[in-house]
Amino acid sequence: MAVVGDQAELQAKFGSYAYDTRPGGVLMGPDEEVLEGIRAFEAAGADQVLLAGDIASGSEQLERVAGLLQLSRSDPGRPSG
């Protein structure tokens, strides 16, 4: 799954690949929408997801997801509640 801010970022990172043909393959938009998408995976039974990205792109979206899930470097476990 990829997490991006908007369609322009999606195009910049992944080019013309048709991610919009696979529901849930890309989560974008405000934090609430991204978190809703992640929670949909969890509701469907997923206990892990793989975030698409590379070192050259930086860690901005990884840090965004970690913040939404209330994860920190010192506590790699899942948040309670």
Secondary structure by P-SEA (a helix, b strand, c coil): ccccccaaaaaaccccccccccccccccccaaaaaaaaaaaaaacccbbbbbbccccccaaaaaaaaaacccccccccccc
